Amino acid sequence: MKVTIYHNPRCSKSRQTLQLLTDRGMDPEIVEYLKTPPDAGQIERLLQMLGIGARDLLRTGEAEYRELGLDRDGVTDTQRIQAMTSHPRLIQRPIVVCGSKARLGRPPQNVLDILPE
C-alpha cells in the first residue's frame, strides 16, 4: 500500500516520523509541501481523511496566522484553507497518508495505526 508523507525536513517531528516509516521498511512518497504546496482540493481531502476541521490543521504559532487574522471569529474554513495554500508554513506537519486514512505525526507514533502490518 502506498504511503505518503507531507514532510518538512527542517522539522524534528517530521524527520522522526519519516525515520519511523523507513525503520518499518517503508519507502514513502515524500512531498516537501513547502516546495510544492497542496492545493485547496488536496487540503480538503486531507482534512476529511484526518477527520478534523481546517482550524485544527493550522499552526497557530506562525506569524502568518496572526497577520492574516485567522484567529478572529467569523473566519471560514474556506478562508483557512486558502491561507494554507498561500502560506504552507501554516500547515501542521507531518501528515502521513496511507490508503484512505491520514494522521498527523505529532507525536510520530500517531501514524502507526494506519500503516499496514
Backbone as XML, in Angstrom:
<?xml version="1.0"?>
<chain id="A" units="angstrom">
  <residue number="1" name="MET">
    <atom name="N" x="0.831" y="-1.174" z="0.000"/>
    <atom name="CA" x="0.000" y="0.000" z="0.000"/>
    <atom name="C" x="0.882" y="1.245" z="0.000"/>
  </residue>
  <residue number="2" name="LYS">
    <atom name="N" x="0.499" y="2.220" z="-0.801"/>
    <atom name="CA" x="1.281" y="3.452" z="-0.933"/>
    <atom name="C" x="1.152" y="4.299" z="0.330"/>
  </residue>
  <residue number="3" name="VAL">
    <atom name="N" x="2.291" y="4.788" z="0.803"/>
    <atom name="CA" x="2.334" y="5.680" z="1.961"/>
    <atom name="C" x="2.965" y="6.989" z="1.501"/>
  </residue>
  <residue number="4" name="THR">
    <atom name="N" x="2.330" y="8.091" z="1.868"/>
    <atom name="CA" x="2.820" y="9.423" z="1.523"/>
    <atom name="C" x="3.018" y="10.213" z="2.797"/>
  </residue>
  <residue number="5" name="ILE">
    <atom name="N" x="4.104" y="10.976" z="2.853"/>
    <atom name="CA" x="4.338" y="11.867" z="3.990"/>
    <atom name="C" x="4.485" y="13.288" z="3.468"/>
  </residue>
  <residue number="6" name="TYR">
    <atom name="N" x="3.681" y="14.172" z="4.026"/>
    <atom name="CA" x="3.830" y="15.605" z="3.777"/>
    <atom name="C" x="4.859" y="16.071" z="4.787"/>
  </residue>
  <residue number="7" name="HIS">
    <atom name="N" x="6.039" y="16.405" z="4.279"/>
    <atom name="CA" x="7.264" y="16.470" z="5.073"/>
    <atom name="C" x="7.911" y="17.844" z="4.994"/>
  </residue>
  <residue number="8" name="ASN">
    <atom name="N" x="8.455" y="18.257" z="6.131"/>
    <atom name="CA" x="9.316" y="19.430" z="6.200"/>
    <atom name="C" x="10.626" y="18.953" z="6.808"/>
  </residue>
  <residue number="9" name="PRO">
    <atom name="N" x="11.688" y="18.868" z="6.013"/>
    <atom name="CA" x="12.942" y="18.316" z="6.525"/>
    <atom name="C" x="13.559" y="19.129" z="7.664"/>
  </residue>
  <residue number="10" name="ARG">
    <atom name="N" x="13.121" y="20.369" z="7.860"/>
    <atom name="CA" x="13.659" y="21.184" z="8.946"/>
    <atom name="C" x="12.943" y="20.931" z="10.268"/>
  </residue>
  <residue number="11" name="CYS">
    <atom name="N" x="11.862" y="20.153" z="10.244"/>
    <atom name="CA" x="11.048" y="19.889" z="11.441"/>
    <atom name="C" x="11.472" y="18.562" z="12.071"/>
  </residue>
  <residue number="12" name="SER">
    <atom name="N" x="11.785" y="18.583" z="13.354"/>
    <atom name="CA" x="12.252" y="17.357" z="14.018"/>
    <atom name="C" x="11.164" y="16.284" z="14.052"/>
  </residue>
  <residue number="13" name="LYS">
    <atom name="N" x="9.908" y="16.652" z="14.294"/>
    <atom name="CA" x="8.829" y="15.649" z="14.316"/>
    <atom name="C" x="8.641" y="15.033" z="12.932"/>
  </residue>
  <residue number="14" name="SER">
    <atom name="N" x="8.802" y="15.834" z="11.909"/>
    <atom name="CA" x="8.676" y="15.325" z="10.545"/>
    <atom name="C" x="9.822" y="14.348" z="10.245"/>
  </residue>
  <residue number="15" name="ARG">
    <atom name="N" x="11.022" y="14.706" z="10.630"/>
    <atom name="CA" x="12.169" y="13.800" z="10.427"/>
    <atom name="C" x="11.992" y="12.511" z="11.218"/>
  </residue>
  <residue number="16" name="GLN">
    <atom name="N" x="11.511" y="12.622" z="12.452"/>
    <atom name="CA" x="11.304" y="11.433" z="13.281"/>
    <atom name="C" x="10.234" y="10.526" z="12.677"/>
  </residue>
  <residue number="17" name="THR">
    <atom name="N" x="9.187" y="11.130" z="12.149"/>
    <atom name="CA" x="8.115" y="10.335" z="11.546"/>
    <atom name="C" x="8.619" y="9.641" z="10.283"/>
  </residue>
  <residue number="18" name="LEU">
    <atom name="N" x="9.378" y="10.338" z="9.461"/>
    <atom name="CA" x="9.959" y="9.727" z="8.272"/>
    <atom name="C" x="10.877" y="8.572" z="8.672"/>
  </residue>
  <residue number="19" name="GLN">
    <atom name="N" x="11.664" y="8.760" z="9.714"/>
    <atom name="CA" x="12.552" y="7.698" z="10.192"/>
    <atom name="C" x="11.750" y="6.500" z="10.670"/>
  </residue>
  <residue number="20" name="LEU">
    <atom name="N" x="10.649" y="6.744" z="11.367"/>
    <atom name="CA" x="9.787" y="5.659" z="11.835"/>
    <atom name="C" x="9.280" y="4.848" z="10.640"/>
  </residue>
  <residue number="21" name="LEU">
    <atom name="N" x="8.881" y="5.529" z="9.578"/>
    <atom name="CA" x="8.387" y="4.833" z="8.381"/>
    <atom name="C" x="9.491" y="3.998" z="7.737"/>
  </residue>
  <residue number="22" name="THR">
    <atom name="N" x="10.672" y="4.579" z="7.577"/>
    <atom name="CA" x="11.759" y="3.841" z="6.931"/>
    <atom name="C" x="12.249" y="2.698" z="7.820"/>
  </residue>
  <residue number="23" name="ASP">
    <atom name="N" x="12.232" y="2.889" z="9.137"/>
    <atom name="CA" x="12.619" y="1.805" z="10.044"/>
    <atom name="C" x="11.667" y="0.620" z="9.929"/>
  </residue>
  <residue number="24" name="ARG">
    <atom name="N" x="10.444" y="0.876" z="9.503"/>
    <atom name="CA" x="9.455" y="-0.201" z="9.316"/>
    <atom name="C" x="9.522" y="-0.778" z="7.902"/>
  </residue>
  <residue number="25" name="GLY">
    <atom name="N" x="10.567" y="-0.407" z="7.152"/>
    <atom name="CA" x="10.774" y="-0.956" z="5.820"/>
    <atom name="C" x="9.960" y="-0.284" z="4.723"/>
  </residue>
  <residue number="26" name="MET">
    <atom name="N" x="9.423" y="0.868" z="5.010"/>
    <atom name="CA" x="8.606" y="1.561" z="4.016"/>
    <atom name="C" x="9.455" y="2.542" z="3.221"/>
  </residue>
  <residue number="27" name="ASP">
    <atom name="N" x="9.022" y="2.768" z="2.012"/>
    <atom name="CA" x="9.661" y="3.740" z="1.133"/>
    <atom name="C" x="8.579" y="4.745" z="0.726"/>
  </residue>
  <residue number="28" name="PRO">
    <atom name="N" x="8.243" y="5.661" z="1.650"/>
    <atom name="CA" x="7.113" y="6.541" z="1.384"/>
    <atom name="C" x="7.406" y="7.565" z="0.300"/>
  </residue>
  <residue number="29" name="GLU">
    <atom name="N" x="6.342" y="7.980" z="-0.367"/>
    <atom name="CA" x="6.445" y="9.133" z="-1.257"/>
    <atom name="C" x="6.588" y="10.349" z="-0.350"/>
  </residue>
  <residue number="30" name="ILE">
    <atom name="N" x="7.608" y="11.151" z="-0.599"/>
    <atom name="CA" x="7.866" y="12.326" z="0.234"/>
    <atom name="C" x="7.426" y="13.568" z="-0.522"/>
  </residue>
  <residue number="31" name="VAL">
    <atom name="N" x="6.489" y="14.296" z="0.065"/>
    <atom name="CA" x="6.028" y="15.557" z="-0.504"/>
    <atom name="C" x="6.551" y="16.669" z="0.396"/>
  </residue>
  <residue number="32" name="GLU">
    <atom name="N" x="7.526" y="17.408" z="-0.109"/>
    <atom name="CA" x="8.021" y="18.563" z="0.643"/>
    <atom name="C" x="7.043" y="19.704" z="0.367"/>
  </residue>
  <residue number="33" name="TYR">
    <atom name="N" x="6.049" y="19.802" z="1.233"/>
    <atom name="CA" x="4.910" y="20.672" z="0.967"/>
    <atom name="C" x="5.255" y="22.157" z="0.976"/>
  </residue>
  <residue number="34" name="LEU">
    <atom name="N" x="6.418" y="22.538" z="1.509"/>
    <atom name="CA" x="6.818" y="23.944" z="1.414"/>
    <atom name="C" x="7.285" y="24.275" z="0.002"/>
  </residue>
  <residue number="35" name="LYS">
    <atom name="N" x="7.824" y="23.274" z="-0.697"/>
    <atom name="CA" x="8.266" y="23.468" z="-2.086"/>
    <atom name="C" x="7.115" y="23.274" z="-3.069"/>
  </residue>
  <residue number="36" name="THR">
    <atom name="N" x="6.244" y="22.318" z="-2.793"/>
    <atom name="CA" x="5.082" y="22.041" z="-3.650"/>
    <atom name="C" x="3.839" y="22.000" z="-2.772"/>
  </residue>
  <residue number="37" name="PRO">
    <atom name="N" x="3.294" y="23.177" z="-2.465"/>
    <atom name="CA" x="2.143" y="23.234" z="-1.561"/>
    <atom name="C" x="0.922" y="22.530" z="-2.136"/>
  </residue>
  <residue number="38" name="PRO">
    <atom name="N" x="0.152" y="21.888" z="-1.268"/>
    <atom name="CA" x="-1.098" y="21.269" z="-1.727"/>
    <atom name="C" x="-2.101" y="22.352" z="-2.125"/>
  </residue>
  <residue number="39" name="ASP">
    <atom name="N" x="-2.942" y="22.024" z="-3.088"/>
    <atom name="CA" x="-3.989" y="22.981" z="-3.461"/>
    <atom name="C" x="-5.173" y="22.809" z="-2.514"/>
  </residue>
  <residue number="40" name="ALA">
    <atom name="N" x="-6.185" y="23.652" z="-2.683"/>
    <atom name="CA" x="-7.342" y="23.637" z="-1.781"/>
    <atom name="C" x="-8.027" y="22.274" z="-1.770"/>
  </residue>
  <residue number="41" name="GLY">
    <atom name="N" x="-8.152" y="21.651" z="-2.933"/>
    <atom name="CA" x="-8.796" y="20.332" z="-3.005"/>
    <atom name="C" x="-8.016" y="19.286" z="-2.236"/>
  </residue>
  <residue number="42" name="GLN">
    <atom name="N" x="-6.690" y="19.327" z="-2.341"/>
    <atom name="CA" x="-5.862" y="18.367" z="-1.598"/>
    <atom name="C" x="-6.000" y="18.587" z="-0.093"/>
  </residue>
  <residue number="43" name="ILE">
    <atom name="N" x="-6.015" y="19.840" z="0.324"/>
    <atom name="CA" x="-6.164" y="20.123" z="1.753"/>
    <atom name="C" x="-7.521" y="19.639" z="2.246"/>
  </residue>
  <residue number="44" name="GLU">
    <atom name="N" x="-8.570" y="19.865" z="1.462"/>
    <atom name="CA" x="-9.901" y="19.389" z="1.851"/>
    <atom name="C" x="-9.924" y="17.872" z="1.994"/>
  </residue>
  <residue number="45" name="ARG">
    <atom name="N" x="-9.267" y="17.156" z="1.065"/>
    <atom name="CA" x="-9.211" y="15.694" z="1.166"/>
    <atom name="C" x="-8.426" y="15.260" z="2.408"/>
  </residue>
  <residue number="46" name="LEU">
    <atom name="N" x="-7.314" y="15.945" z="2.674"/>
    <atom name="CA" x="-6.527" y="15.617" z="3.869"/>
    <atom name="C" x="-7.356" y="15.840" z="5.135"/>
  </residue>
  <residue number="47" name="LEU">
    <atom name="N" x="-8.096" y="16.931" z="5.182"/>
    <atom name="CA" x="-8.934" y="17.211" z="6.352"/>
    <atom name="C" x="-9.971" y="16.107" z="6.549"/>
  </residue>
  <residue number="48" name="GLN">
    <atom name="N" x="-10.569" y="15.651" z="5.447"/>
    <atom name="CA" x="-11.549" y="14.558" z="5.542"/>
    <atom name="C" x="-10.889" y="13.289" z="6.065"/>
  </residue>
  <residue number="49" name="MET">
    <atom name="N" x="-9.716" y="12.965" z="5.524"/>
    <atom name="CA" x="-9.016" y="11.756" z="5.962"/>
    <atom name="C" x="-8.569" y="11.855" z="7.414"/>
  </residue>
  <residue number="50" name="LEU">
    <atom name="N" x="-8.187" y="13.057" z="7.827"/>
    <atom name="CA" x="-7.749" y="13.268" z="9.199"/>
    <atom name="C" x="-8.930" y="13.329" z="10.170"/>
  </residue>
  <residue number="51" name="GLY">
    <atom name="N" x="-10.102" y="13.682" z="9.636"/>
    <atom name="CA" x="-11.285" y="13.809" z="10.482"/>
    <atom name="C" x="-11.250" y="15.048" z="11.369"/>
  </residue>
  <residue number="52" name="ILE">
    <atom name="N" x="-10.639" y="16.124" z="10.855"/>
    <atom name="CA" x="-10.543" y="17.368" z="11.628"/>
    <atom name="C" x="-10.993" y="18.541" z="10.770"/>
  </residue>
  <residue number="53" name="GLY">
    <atom name="N" x="-11.206" y="19.667" z="11.417"/>
    <atom name="CA" x="-11.554" y="20.895" z="10.714"/>
    <atom name="C" x="-10.312" y="21.667" z="10.323"/>
  </residue>
  <residue number="54" name="ALA">
    <atom name="N" x="-10.488" y="22.637" z="9.453"/>
    <atom name="CA" x="-9.358" y="23.422" z="8.956"/>
    <atom name="C" x="-8.609" y="24.124" z="10.083"/>
  </residue>
  <residue number="55" name="ARG">
    <atom name="N" x="-9.325" y="24.599" z="11.080"/>
    <atom name="CA" x="-8.672" y="25.292" z="12.204"/>
    <atom name="C" x="-7.673" y="24.368" z="12.896"/>
  </residue>
  <residue number="56" name="ASP">
    <atom name="N" x="-7.996" y="23.068" z="12.986"/>
    <atom name="CA" x="-7.137" y="22.110" z="13.678"/>
    <atom name="C" x="-5.866" y="21.777" z="12.912"/>
  </residue>
  <residue number="57" name="LEU">
    <atom name="N" x="-5.815" y="22.126" z="11.630"/>
    <atom name="CA" x="-4.625" y="21.847" z="10.825"/>
    <atom name="C" x="-3.679" y="23.048" z="10.774"/>
  </residue>
  <residue number="58" name="LEU">
    <atom name="N" x="-4.109" y="24.157" z="11.358"/>
    <atom name="CA" x="-3.296" y="25.374" z="11.338"/>
    <atom name="C" x="-2.262" y="25.390" z="12.452"/>
  </residue>
  <residue number="59" name="ARG">
    <atom name="N" x="-1.081" y="25.883" z="12.095"/>
    <atom name="CA" x="-0.030" y="26.127" z="13.082"/>
    <atom name="C" x="-0.249" y="27.542" z="13.621"/>
  </residue>
  <residue number="60" name="THR">
    <atom name="N" x="-0.816" y="27.626" z="14.809"/>
    <atom name="CA" x="-1.222" y="28.919" z="15.362"/>
    <atom name="C" x="-0.052" y="29.773" z="15.833"/>
  </residue>
  <residue number="61" name="GLY">
    <atom name="N" x="1.128" y="29.199" z="15.950"/>
    <atom name="CA" x="2.291" y="29.958" z="16.397"/>
    <atom name="C" x="3.020" y="30.707" z="15.289"/>
  </residue>
  <residue number="62" name="GLU">
    <atom name="N" x="2.624" y="30.480" z="14.050"/>
    <atom name="CA" x="3.291" y="31.140" z="12.922"/>
    <atom name="C" x="2.829" y="32.598" z="12.801"/>
  </residue>
  <residue number="63" name="ALA">
    <atom name="N" x="3.743" y="33.467" z="12.393"/>
    <atom name="CA" x="3.420" y="34.889" z="12.242"/>
    <atom name="C" x="2.255" y="35.098" z="11.279"/>
  </residue>
  <residue number="64" name="GLU">
    <atom name="N" x="2.205" y="34.306" z="10.213"/>
    <atom name="CA" x="1.132" y="34.458" z="9.224"/>
    <atom name="C" x="-0.249" y="34.233" z="9.845"/>
  </residue>
  <residue number="65" name="TYR">
    <atom name="N" x="-0.315" y="33.383" z="10.836"/>
    <atom name="CA" x="-1.594" y="33.100" z="11.498"/>
    <atom name="C" x="-2.174" y="34.396" z="12.079"/>
  </residue>
  <residue number="66" name="ARG">
    <atom name="N" x="-1.325" y="35.143" z="12.771"/>
    <atom name="CA" x="-1.778" y="36.408" z="13.369"/>
    <atom name="C" x="-1.950" y="37.485" z="12.300"/>
  </residue>
  <residue number="67" name="GLU">
    <atom name="N" x="-0.986" y="37.570" z="11.384"/>
    <atom name="CA" x="-1.038" y="38.613" z="10.352"/>
    <atom name="C" x="-2.290" y="38.507" z="9.484"/>
  </residue>
  <residue number="68" name="LEU">
    <atom name="N" x="-2.712" y="37.283" z="9.201"/>
    <atom name="CA" x="-3.888" y="37.070" z="8.360"/>
    <atom name="C" x="-5.191" y="37.096" z="9.161"/>
  </residue>
  <residue number="69" name="GLY">
    <atom name="N" x="-5.086" y="37.248" z="10.474"/>
    <atom name="CA" x="-6.274" y="37.323" z="11.313"/>
    <atom name="C" x="-7.048" y="36.019" z="11.391"/>
  </residue>
  <residue number="70" name="LEU">
    <atom name="N" x="-6.346" y="34.890" z="11.276"/>
    <atom name="CA" x="-7.019" y="33.591" z="11.263"/>
    <atom name="C" x="-7.585" y="33.210" z="12.627"/>
  </residue>
  <residue number="71" name="ASP">
    <atom name="N" x="-7.233" y="33.974" z="13.658"/>
    <atom name="CA" x="-7.756" y="33.711" z="14.992"/>
    <atom name="C" x="-9.066" y="34.453" z="15.257"/>
  </residue>
  <residue number="72" name="ARG">
    <atom name="N" x="-9.483" y="35.297" z="14.334"/>
    <atom name="CA" x="-10.718" y="36.080" z="14.525"/>
    <atom name="C" x="-11.960" y="35.212" z="14.385"/>
  </residue>
  <residue number="73" name="ASP">
    <atom name="N" x="-13.010" y="35.603" z="15.091"/>
    <atom name="CA" x="-14.310" y="34.961" z="14.924"/>
    <atom name="C" x="-14.801" y="35.247" z="13.512"/>
  </residue>
  <residue number="74" name="GLY">
    <atom name="N" x="-15.519" y="34.310" z="12.941"/>
    <atom name="CA" x="-16.105" y="34.513" z="11.625"/>
    <atom name="C" x="-15.231" y="34.081" z="10.464"/>
  </residue>
  <residue number="75" name="VAL">
    <atom name="N" x="-13.987" y="33.668" z="10.726"/>
    <atom name="CA" x="-13.135" y="33.170" z="9.652"/>
    <atom name="C" x="-13.667" y="31.795" z="9.236"/>
  </residue>
  <residue number="76" name="THR">
    <atom name="N" x="-13.893" y="31.609" z="7.954"/>
    <atom name="CA" x="-14.476" y="30.360" z="7.468"/>
    <atom name="C" x="-13.393" y="29.319" z="7.177"/>
  </residue>
  <residue number="77" name="ASP">
    <atom name="N" x="-13.810" y="28.062" z="7.078"/>
    <atom name="CA" x="-12.869" y="27.006" z="6.695"/>
    <atom name="C" x="-12.299" y="27.281" z="5.308"/>
  </residue>
  <residue number="78" name="THR">
    <atom name="N" x="-13.110" y="27.811" z="4.411"/>
    <atom name="CA" x="-12.624" y="28.145" z="3.068"/>
    <atom name="C" x="-11.491" y="29.160" z="3.149"/>
  </residue>
  <residue number="79" name="GLN">
    <atom name="N" x="-11.631" y="30.155" z="4.004"/>
    <atom name="CA" x="-10.576" y="31.161" z="4.169"/>
    <atom name="C" x="-9.328" y="30.541" z="4.800"/>
  </residue>
  <residue number="80" name="ARG">
    <atom name="N" x="-9.527" y="29.651" z="5.752"/>
    <atom name="CA" x="-8.378" y="28.985" z="6.385"/>
    <atom name="C" x="-7.641" y="28.099" z="5.375"/>
  </residue>
  <residue number="81" name="ILE">
    <atom name="N" x="-8.398" y="27.373" z="4.574"/>
    <atom name="CA" x="-7.780" y="26.506" z="3.558"/>
    <atom name="C" x="-7.024" y="27.350" z="2.547"/>
  </residue>
  <residue number="82" name="GLN">
    <atom name="N" x="-7.606" y="28.457" z="2.117"/>
    <atom name="CA" x="-6.918" y="29.345" z="1.170"/>
    <atom name="C" x="-5.625" y="29.876" z="1.782"/>
  </residue>
  <residue number="83" name="ALA">
    <atom name="N" x="-5.661" y="30.210" z="3.062"/>
    <atom name="CA" x="-4.454" y="30.692" z="3.740"/>
    <atom name="C" x="-3.374" y="29.610" z="3.733"/>
  </residue>
  <residue number="84" name="MET">
    <atom name="N" x="-3.774" y="28.345" z="3.938"/>
    <atom name="CA" x="-2.787" y="27.255" z="3.932"/>
    <atom name="C" x="-2.202" y="27.031" z="2.543"/>
  </residue>
  <residue number="85" name="THR">
    <atom name="N" x="-2.996" y="27.229" z="1.490"/>
    <atom name="CA" x="-2.452" y="27.053" z="0.141"/>
    <atom name="C" x="-1.480" y="28.179" z="-0.198"/>
  </residue>
  <residue number="86" name="SER">
    <atom name="N" x="-1.769" y="29.378" z="0.282"/>
    <atom name="CA" x="-0.905" y="30.534" z="0.006"/>
    <atom name="C" x="0.299" y="30.597" z="0.941"/>
  </residue>
  <residue number="87" name="HIS">
    <atom name="N" x="0.152" y="30.050" z="2.138"/>
    <atom name="CA" x="1.198" y="30.097" z="3.173"/>
    <atom name="C" x="1.349" y="28.699" z="3.778"/>
  </residue>
  <residue number="88" name="PRO">
    <atom name="N" x="1.998" y="27.780" z="3.058"/>
    <atom name="CA" x="2.053" y="26.390" z="3.518"/>
    <atom name="C" x="2.740" y="26.199" z="4.869"/>
  </residue>
  <residue number="89" name="ARG">
    <atom name="N" x="3.491" y="27.199" z="5.334"/>
    <atom name="CA" x="4.093" y="27.076" z="6.679"/>
    <atom name="C" x="3.020" y="26.944" z="7.749"/>
  </residue>
  <residue number="90" name="LEU">
    <atom name="N" x="1.795" y="27.352" z="7.424"/>
    <atom name="CA" x="0.688" y="27.280" z="8.375"/>
    <atom name="C" x="0.179" y="25.855" z="8.593"/>
  </residue>
  <residue number="91" name="ILE">
    <atom name="N" x="0.566" y="24.923" z="7.738"/>
    <atom name="CA" x="0.045" y="23.557" z="7.809"/>
    <atom name="C" x="0.810" y="22.759" z="8.868"/>
  </residue>
  <residue number="92" name="GLN">
    <atom name="N" x="0.042" y="22.112" z="9.774"/>
    <atom name="CA" x="0.654" y="21.208" z="10.751"/>
    <atom name="C" x="1.407" y="20.114" z="10.012"/>
  </residue>
  <residue number="93" name="ARG">
    <atom name="N" x="2.468" y="19.625" z="10.617"/>
    <atom name="CA" x="3.277" y="18.607" z="9.972"/>
    <atom name="C" x="3.786" y="17.635" z="11.014"/>
  </residue>
  <residue number="94" name="PRO">
    <atom name="N" x="4.182" y="16.493" z="10.538"/>
    <atom name="CA" x="3.979" y="15.905" z="9.215"/>
    <atom name="C" x="2.592" y="15.270" z="9.122"/>
  </residue>
  <residue number="95" name="ILE">
    <atom name="N" x="2.131" y="15.091" z="7.914"/>
    <atom name="CA" x="0.896" y="14.351" z="7.663"/>
    <atom name="C" x="1.283" y="13.097" z="6.900"/>
  </residue>
  <residue number="96" name="VAL">
    <atom name="N" x="0.832" y="11.945" z="7.399"/>
    <atom name="CA" x="1.086" y="10.675" z="6.721"/>
    <atom name="C" x="-0.243" y="10.157" z="6.192"/>
  </residue>
  <residue number="97" name="VAL">
    <atom name="N" x="-0.235" y="9.768" z="4.918"/>
    <atom name="CA" x="-1.424" y="9.230" z="4.269"/>
    <atom name="C" x="-1.135" y="7.791" z="3.872"/>
  </residue>
  <residue number="98" name="CYS">
    <atom name="N" x="-2.077" y="6.919" z="4.202"/>
    <atom name="CA" x="-1.991" y="5.510" z="3.812"/>
    <atom name="C" x="-3.400" y="5.071" z="3.435"/>
  </residue>
  <residue number="99" name="GLY">
    <atom name="N" x="-3.600" y="4.787" z="2.157"/>
    <atom name="CA" x="-4.935" y="4.437" z="1.684"/>
    <atom name="C" x="-5.877" y="5.613" z="1.826"/>
  </residue>
  <residue number="100" name="SER">
    <atom name="N" x="-6.988" y="5.391" z="2.504"/>
    <atom name="CA" x="-7.986" y="6.455" z="2.678"/>
    <atom name="C" x="-7.885" y="7.122" z="4.048"/>
  </residue>
  <residue number="101" name="LYS">
    <atom name="N" x="-6.799" y="6.836" z="4.769"/>
    <atom name="CA" x="-6.627" y="7.392" z="6.107"/>
    <atom name="C" x="-5.385" y="8.264" z="6.176"/>
  </residue>
  <residue number="102" name="ALA">
    <atom name="N" x="-5.419" y="9.204" z="7.094"/>
    <atom name="CA" x="-4.270" y="10.084" z="7.319"/>
    <atom name="C" x="-4.155" y="10.351" z="8.811"/>
  </residue>
  <residue number="103" name="ARG">
    <atom name="N" x="-2.937" y="10.646" z="9.247"/>
    <atom name="CA" x="-2.680" y="11.011" z="10.637"/>
    <atom name="C" x="-1.603" y="12.086" z="10.675"/>
  </residue>
  <residue number="104" name="LEU">
    <atom name="N" x="-1.709" y="12.943" z="11.683"/>
    <atom name="CA" x="-0.636" y="13.886" z="11.981"/>
    <atom name="C" x="0.412" y="13.150" z="12.801"/>
  </residue>
  <residue number="105" name="GLY">
    <atom name="N" x="1.660" y="13.323" z="12.453"/>
    <atom name="CA" x="2.751" y="12.666" z="13.163"/>
    <atom name="C" x="3.224" y="13.482" z="14.354"/>
  </residue>
  <residue number="106" name="ARG">
    <atom name="N" x="2.320" y="13.886" z="15.197"/>
    <atom name="CA" x="2.631" y="14.633" z="16.423"/>
    <atom name="C" x="1.929" y="13.953" z="17.566"/>
  </residue>
  <residue number="107" name="PRO">
    <atom name="N" x="2.554" y="13.050" z="18.254"/>
    <atom name="CA" x="3.909" y="12.526" z="18.076"/>
    <atom name="C" x="3.963" y="11.523" z="16.915"/>
  </residue>
  <residue number="108" name="PRO">
    <atom name="N" x="5.163" y="11.175" z="16.488"/>
    <atom name="CA" x="5.312" y="10.274" z="15.338"/>
    <atom name="C" x="4.525" y="8.971" z="15.468"/>
  </residue>
  <residue number="109" name="GLN">
    <atom name="N" x="4.392" y="8.443" z="16.676"/>
    <atom name="CA" x="3.691" y="7.170" z="16.875"/>
    <atom name="C" x="2.219" y="7.236" z="16.490"/>
  </residue>
  <residue number="110" name="ASN">
    <atom name="N" x="1.669" y="8.431" z="16.344"/>
    <atom name="CA" x="0.264" y="8.584" z="15.933"/>
    <atom name="C" x="-0.021" y="7.908" z="14.596"/>
  </residue>
  <residue number="111" name="VAL">
    <atom name="N" x="0.983" y="7.772" z="13.751"/>
    <atom name="CA" x="0.760" y="7.245" z="12.410"/>
    <atom name="C" x="0.708" y="5.718" z="12.374"/>
  </residue>
  <residue number="112" name="LEU">
    <atom name="N" x="1.121" y="5.076" z="13.428"/>
    <atom name="CA" x="1.243" y="3.614" z="13.415"/>
    <atom name="C" x="-0.078" y="2.903" z="13.135"/>
  </residue>
  <residue number="113" name="ASP">
    <atom name="N" x="-1.185" y="3.452" z="13.614"/>
    <atom name="CA" x="-2.459" y="2.738" z="13.472"/>
    <atom name="C" x="-3.014" y="2.748" z="12.053"/>
  </residue>
  <residue number="114" name="ILE">
    <atom name="N" x="-2.442" y="3.526" z="11.145"/>
    <atom name="CA" x="-2.933" y="3.499" z="9.755"/>
    <atom name="C" x="-2.005" y="2.743" z="8.815"/>
  </residue>
  <residue number="115" name="LEU">
    <atom name="N" x="-0.865" y="2.315" z="9.338"/>
    <atom name="CA" x="0.123" y="1.643" z="8.491"/>
    <atom name="C" x="-0.218" y="0.161" z="8.339"/>
  </residue>
  <residue number="116" name="PRO">
    <atom name="N" x="0.127" y="-0.421" z="7.181"/>
    <atom name="CA" x="-0.072" y="-1.871" z="7.013"/>
    <atom name="C" x="0.849" y="-2.636" z="7.953"/>
  </residue>
  <residue number="117" name="GLU">
    <atom name="N" x="0.417" y="-3.825" z="8.303"/>
    <atom name="CA" x="1.212" y="-4.671" z="9.220"/>
    <atom name="C" x="2.513" y="-5.080" z="8.589"/>
  </residue>
</chain>
